[in-house]
Amino acid sequence: MEEEQPTRTLSILVENHFGVLFTIAGLFCARGYNIERLVVVPDEEQGLSRMVMAVRCDPKLSQQIIKQLNKLVDVVEAEDVTDKEIYSWPTFTTRKMQQPA
């Protein structure tokens, strides 16, 4: 039986416009990567969105994915935040979606 890969959490800051999610999903599909979880929320900076996704891969492959994402025009910044993760998935979603008063 094949050993299960660890889950890595990627944070991707992108331009918020039509087709960006499709482009990023296409990158994953074309290379045979699987997105296990995905959350997209508006960023604090207007015109940007933050995508947070979980993928099953080793750290070396994660870095390769990050390099490929950072080459995309609509990607402002992509990073592996697995070791920096502050929030659990549901908490992250809730806190990022709250609008300032």
C-alpha positions in Angstrom: 0.0 0.0 0.0 1.3 3.5 -0.9 2.1 5.8 1.9 -0.3 8.8 2.2 1.2 12.2 1.5 1.0 14.9 4.2 -1.4 17.8 3.7 0.2 21.1 2.9 -1.6 24.5 3.2 -0.9 27.0 0.5 -1.9 30.7 0.6 -2.2 32.5 -2.7 -2.9 36.2 -3.0 -4.5 36.9 -6.4 -6.0 39.7 -8.5 -9.7 39.6 -7.9 -11.2 39.3 -11.4 -13.0 36.8 -13.7 -11.1 33.6 -14.6 -8.4 33.6 -11.9 -9.8 30.6 -10.1 -10.2 28.8 -13.4 -6.5 29.5 -14.3 -5.2 28.2 -11.0 -7.4 25.2 -11.0 -6.2 24.5 -14.6 -2.6 24.6 -13.4 -3.4 21.9 -10.8 -5.4 19.8 -13.2 -2.8 19.9 -16.0 -0.1 18.7 -13.6 -2.3 16.1 -11.8 -2.3 17.8 -8.4 -5.4 17.5 -6.3 -7.0 20.3 -4.3 -8.5 18.9 -1.2 -9.9 22.0 0.4 -10.3 25.5 -1.0 -11.4 28.8 0.6 -11.4 32.2 -1.3 -12.1 35.4 0.6 -11.6 39.1 -0.2 -8.3 40.4 1.0 -7.9 43.6 3.1 -6.4 45.3 0.0 -9.1 46.2 -2.4 -9.0 44.3 -5.7 -7.3 41.2 -4.2 -8.5 37.9 -2.9 -6.8 35.3 -0.8 -7.0 31.7 -1.8 -6.2 29.1 0.9 -6.0 25.5 -0.2 -5.0 22.2 1.1 -3.1 19.8 -1.1 -1.5 16.4 -0.4 2.1 16.5 -1.3 5.6 16.4 0.2 7.4 19.8 1.0 9.5 19.5 -2.1 6.5 19.2 -4.5 4.8 22.0 -2.5 7.8 24.3 -3.3 7.5 23.4 -7.0 3.8 24.2 -7.0 4.5 27.6 -5.4 7.1 28.4 -8.1 4.6 27.5 -10.8 1.9 29.6 -9.1 4.2 32.6 -8.8 4.8 32.6 -12.5 1.1 33.2 -13.2 0.2 36.9 -14.1 -2.8 37.1 -11.7 -0.9 35.7 -8.7 0.6 38.5 -6.5 2.1 36.1 -4.0 2.0 32.3 -3.3 3.5 30.6 -0.2 3.3 27.4 1.7 2.0 28.3 5.2 1.8 24.8 6.6 4.3 25.5 9.3 3.0 29.1 9.9 -0.6 28.1 10.1 -2.3 30.2 12.8 -6.0 29.4 12.2 -7.8 26.1 11.8 -9.8 26.0 8.5 -13.2 27.0 9.9 -11.7 29.8 12.1 -9.6 31.1 9.2 -12.7 31.3 7.0 -14.8 33.0 9.7 -12.2 35.6 10.7 -11.2 36.6 7.1 -14.8 37.0 6.0 -15.7 39.4 8.8 -15.9 42.9 7.5 -14.5 45.9 9.5 -17.1 48.1 11.1 
